[in-house]
Amino acid sequence: MSIRPGWWLGLLRLYWPLNTLSAKMTRWPIVGRLLSLIVVPLFTKNNFNISYIPVNANIEPVVSSALNRKILEELVLRSAHRIIIKRCSCRDSQKCQNFPIEDSCLLLGEDTKGVDRRIATHASVDEALAHVSRKISSGLIPMLGRVRMDDFYYGIPNRGRMLTICFCCPCCCSILGAIRYLPQEAKNSLVRLKNVAVIVDTKKCISCGKCIDACFAQAITLSDGTIQHDEHKCIGCGRCSIVCPQQATTIVIENVEEAVEEILGRIKKRVDVE
């Protein structure tokens, strides 16, 4: 059983901005190299492997709009246990005004059974599914995978039997805010969902640059008046499609079933959620 009193989440709120700061510091000369020796192992291999699921975006085919629910619901149903962290440290530290701070990350797996009830709600399958539905409907971006640091934050033993599902808001998420600063090896641990492509309708696009400003991964540029996407940098979150005032950007998922099976298989290699 973990021991995490209620004030622990308040402590995490004060600590949380250091996540983005430490990522920025890896770019500093000398100090950055030393810090990378600590950061890279924590954010690579079995310690960190995540994917974002596009939500509330212009998605084709239409059936793909239910992709996020299908993946998350499947994981909830397969999981041996489920907890909901009572406060989102990202939104709490930034005093978010756009999304609720209460009821945040959903953690799945056998090892969540011992998490202190003062910081998390132990949820039934129906309660967890309802939580997923509320968060997706509000426009938050689901991020799921293995986050080794969450073991420490919530007092969970490092046995690979816990899966993190965050519901990230674009204004406060520490990982989204840190992506552009992470060493390349750590960036490679953010795996775009299989079969996801970003398509820009050049007839609709007015090159306003809103998608460029909104892209967390700096995967979008303007070249000769035309929007260009870097497929190697894109994390497939769908943010560019959400902010486009002309609805010129579409997230295309060629094979939904294959995308679902790939991410479930990749997660299974790193986390035993059953």
C-alpha positions as CSV (number, residue, x, y, z in Angstrom):
1,M,0.0,0.0,0.0
2,S,1.4,3.4,-1.0
3,I,1.5,6.2,1.5
4,R,0.5,9.5,-0.2
5,P,-1.4,11.9,2.1
6,G,-3.8,14.5,0.6
7,W,-1.2,17.2,0.7
8,W,1.0,15.2,-1.6
9,L,-0.9,16.4,-4.6
10,G,-0.4,20.0,-3.5
11,L,3.4,19.3,-3.3
12,L,3.3,17.9,-6.8
13,R,1.6,21.1,-8.0
14,L,4.6,23.1,-6.8
15,Y,7.1,20.7,-8.3
16,W,5.3,20.2,-11.7
17,P,6.7,23.2,-13.5
18,L,10.2,21.7,-13.1
19,N,9.2,19.0,-15.7
20,T,9.2,21.6,-18.5
21,L,12.1,23.6,-17.0
22,S,14.3,20.5,-16.9
23,A,13.5,19.7,-20.6
24,K,14.5,23.3,-21.5
25,M,17.7,23.0,-19.5
26,T,18.8,20.0,-21.6
27,R,19.5,22.5,-24.3
28,W,21.9,24.4,-22.1
29,P,25.7,24.0,-22.7
30,I,27.5,21.7,-20.3
31,V,24.7,21.6,-17.7
32,G,22.4,20.3,-20.5
33,R,24.6,17.4,-21.3
34,L,24.8,16.4,-17.6
35,L,21.0,16.7,-17.2
36,S,20.4,14.7,-20.3
37,L,22.2,11.8,-18.7
38,I,19.3,11.8,-16.1
39,V,16.4,12.8,-18.4
40,V,17.0,10.4,-21.3
41,P,16.9,7.1,-19.4
42,L,13.6,8.2,-17.7
43,F,12.0,9.1,-21.0
44,T,13.1,6.2,-23.2
45,K,12.6,2.5,-23.7
46,N,10.3,0.7,-21.1
47,N,10.3,3.8,-18.9
48,F,8.5,6.0,-21.3
49,N,6.5,5.1,-24.5
50,I,3.3,7.1,-25.2
51,S,0.9,8.0,-28.0
52,Y,-1.7,10.7,-28.4
53,I,-5.1,9.9,-29.7
54,P,-6.6,12.6,-32.0
55,V,-9.9,13.9,-30.5
56,N,-12.5,16.5,-31.6
57,A,-10.5,16.9,-34.9
58,N,-11.6,16.7,-38.5
59,I,-11.1,12.9,-38.9
60,E,-11.6,10.6,-41.9
61,P,-13.2,8.2,-42.3
62,V,-16.0,9.3,-40.1
63,V,-15.9,6.0,-38.2
64,S,-12.5,7.0,-36.9
65,S,-14.1,9.7,-34.7
66,A,-14.8,6.8,-32.3
67,L,-11.2,5.6,-32.3
68,N,-10.3,7.3,-29.1
69,R,-13.2,5.7,-27.2
70,K,-12.6,2.3,-28.7
71,I,-8.9,2.1,-27.6
72,L,-9.5,3.6,-24.1
73,E,-12.6,1.5,-23.4
74,E,-10.8,-1.7,-24.5
75,L,-8.0,-0.9,-22.0
76,V,-10.5,-0.2,-19.2
77,L,-12.2,-3.5,-19.8
78,R,-9.0,-5.5,-19.9
79,S,-7.6,-3.9,-16.8
80,A,-7.4,-5.7,-13.4
81,H,-8.0,-2.4,-11.5
82,R,-8.6,1.3,-12.2
83,I,-8.0,4.5,-10.3
84,I,-8.7,8.2,-11.0
85,I,-6.2,10.7,-9.6
86,K,-8.1,13.4,-7.7
87,R,-6.3,16.5,-9.1
88,C,-4.4,17.1,-12.3
89,S,-0.9,18.4,-11.4
90,C,-0.5,20.1,-14.8
91,R,-3.7,22.1,-14.7
92,D,-3.3,22.7,-10.9
93,S,0.2,24.1,-11.3
94,Q,-0.9,26.4,-14.1
95,K,-4.2,27.4,-12.5
96,C,-6.1,26.3,-15.6
97,Q,-9.3,28.2,-16.4
98,N,-10.3,26.1,-19.4
99,F,-10.7,22.7,-17.9
100,P,-11.5,21.2,-14.5
101,I,-8.5,20.5,-12.2
102,E,-10.4,17.7,-10.3
103,D,-10.5,14.1,-11.5
104,S,-7.6,13.8,-13.9
105,C,-5.4,10.9,-15.0
106,L,-6.8,7.4,-15.2
107,L,-4.4,4.7,-14.2
108,L,-4.9,1.1,-15.0
109,G,-3.4,-2.2,-13.9
110,E,-2.8,-4.6,-11.0
111,D,-0.4,-2.3,-9.1
112,T,-2.9,0.5,-8.9
113,K,-4.8,-1.5,-6.2
114,G,-2.4,-0.2,-3.5
115,V,-2.6,3.5,-4.4
116,D,-3.5,5.7,-1.4
117,R,-7.2,6.6,-1.5
118,R,-6.4,10.1,-0.3
119,I,-5.0,11.0,-3.7
120,A,-7.1,8.7,-6.0
121,T,-10.6,7.3,-6.4
122,H,-10.7,3.5,-6.9
123,A,-13.2,3.2,-9.7
124,S,-15.4,0.4,-11.1
125,V,-15.4,-0.4,-14.8
126,D,-18.6,1.7,-15.3
127,E,-17.1,4.6,-13.4
128,A,-13.9,4.5,-15.4
129,L,-15.8,4.4,-18.7
130,A,-17.9,7.3,-17.6
131,H,-14.7,9.2,-16.8
132,V,-13.3,8.5,-20.2
133,S,-16.5,9.7,-21.9
134,R,-16.5,13.0,-19.9
135,K,-12.9,13.8,-20.6
136,I,-13.1,13.1,-24.3
137,S,-16.4,15.0,-24.7
138,S,-14.8,18.1,-23.0
139,G,-12.1,18.2,-25.8
140,L,-9.1,17.0,-23.8
141,I,-6.5,15.0,-25.8
142,P,-6.0,11.4,-24.6
143,M,-2.4,10.3,-24.0
144,L,-1.7,6.8,-23.1
145,G,1.3,4.5,-22.4
146,R,4.0,3.8,-20.0
147,V,5.2,6.7,-17.8
148,R,7.8,5.4,-15.3
149,M,7.8,8.6,-13.2
150,D,4.1,8.1,-12.3
151,D,5.2,5.1,-10.3
152,F,7.0,7.4,-7.9
153,Y,4.4,10.2,-8.0
154,Y,1.6,7.9,-6.9
155,G,3.6,5.3,-4.8
156,I,3.4,2.4,-7.3
157,P,6.1,-0.3,-7.4
158,N,8.1,-0.4,-10.6
159,R,6.9,-3.8,-11.9
160,G,5.5,-2.7,-15.2
161,R,1.9,-3.4,-14.2
162,M,0.5,0.1,-14.5
163,L,-0.7,2.1,-17.5
164,T,-1.2,5.9,-17.6
165,I,-4.0,7.5,-19.5
166,C,-3.8,11.3,-19.3
167,F,-6.4,13.7,-20.6
168,C,-4.2,16.6,-21.7
169,C,-5.3,20.2,-22.2
170,P,-3.2,22.3,-24.7
171,C,-2.7,25.1,-22.3
172,C,-1.2,23.2,-19.4
173,C,0.1,19.8,-20.3
174,S,3.7,19.5,-19.1
175,I,4.6,16.9,-21.7
176,L,3.1,18.8,-24.6
177,G,4.9,21.9,-23.4
178,A,8.2,20.1,-23.1
179,I,8.2,18.1,-26.4
180,R,10.1,20.7,-28.4
181,Y,12.9,20.8,-25.8
182,L,13.4,17.1,-25.2
183,P,16.6,15.3,-26.6
184,Q,15.8,13.5,-29.8
185,E,16.1,10.1,-28.1
186,A,13.3,11.0,-25.7
187,K,11.2,12.5,-28.5
188,N,11.3,9.1,-30.2
189,S,9.4,7.7,-27.3
190,L,6.3,9.7,-28.4
191,V,5.0,7.3,-31.0
192,R,2.4,8.5,-33.5
193,L,-0.6,6.3,-33.8
194,K,-0.2,3.9,-36.7
195,N,-1.9,4.8,-40.1
196,V,-2.4,8.4,-39.0
197,A,-1.7,11.1,-41.6
198,V,-2.3,14.8,-41.8
199,I,-3.8,16.1,-45.0
200,V,-4.0,19.8,-45.9
201,D,-6.6,21.0,-48.5
202,T,-4.6,23.7,-50.3
203,K,-7.8,25.1,-51.7
204,K,-9.2,25.9,-48.3
205,C,-5.9,26.8,-46.5
206,I,-5.2,30.5,-46.3
207,S,-1.7,30.1,-44.7
208,C,-2.8,32.0,-41.6
209,G,-0.3,30.1,-39.4
210,K,-2.6,29.2,-36.6
211,C,-1.6,25.5,-36.9
212,I,2.1,26.5,-36.8
213,D,1.6,28.3,-33.5
214,A,-0.5,25.5,-32.1
215,C,1.8,22.6,-33.0
216,F,3.6,21.3,-29.9
217,A,6.1,19.3,-31.8
218,Q,7.1,22.1,-34.2
219,A,6.2,19.8,-37.1
220,I,4.5,22.5,-39.2
221,T,6.2,25.2,-41.3
222,L,5.3,27.6,-44.0
223,S,7.2,27.2,-47.2
224,D,6.5,29.3,-50.3
225,G,3.1,30.2,-48.9
226,T,2.2,26.6,-48.4
227,I,1.8,24.7,-45.1
228,Q,4.2,21.8,-44.8
229,H,4.0,18.9,-42.2
230,D,7.1,17.1,-41.1
231,E,5.9,13.4,-40.7
232,H,9.0,12.6,-38.6
233,K,8.1,15.2,-36.0
234,C,4.3,15.0,-36.0
235,I,2.8,13.2,-32.9
236,G,-0.7,12.9,-34.4
237,C,-2.5,14.7,-31.6
238,G,-4.9,16.4,-34.1
239,R,-4.4,19.9,-32.6
240,C,-3.7,21.4,-36.0
241,S,-7.1,20.3,-37.3
242,I,-8.8,21.6,-34.2
243,V,-7.4,25.2,-34.5
244,C,-7.8,25.5,-38.3
245,P,-10.4,28.2,-38.9
246,Q,-10.9,27.0,-42.5
247,Q,-11.2,23.3,-41.7
248,A,-8.5,22.8,-44.2
249,T,-6.6,20.1,-42.2
250,T,-7.9,16.6,-41.9
251,I,-6.6,13.7,-39.8
252,V,-6.8,10.6,-41.9
253,I,-6.7,7.1,-40.4
254,E,-6.4,4.5,-43.2
255,N,-7.0,1.4,-41.1
256,V,-8.7,1.9,-37.8
257,E,-8.6,-1.7,-36.7
258,E,-4.9,-2.0,-37.4
259,A,-4.2,1.2,-35.5
260,V,-6.1,-0.2,-32.5
261,E,-4.3,-3.5,-32.5
262,E,-0.9,-1.9,-32.9
263,I,-1.2,0.4,-30.0
264,L,-2.7,-2.3,-27.8
265,G,0.1,-4.7,-28.7
266,R,2.8,-2.0,-28.1
267,I,1.4,-1.2,-24.7
268,K,1.1,-4.9,-23.8
269,K,4.9,-5.3,-24.4
270,R,5.6,-2.7,-21.8
271,V,2.7,-2.8,-19.4
272,D,0.7,-5.7,-18.1
273,V,-2.7,-4.1,-17.5
274,E,-4.5,-7.3,-16.8
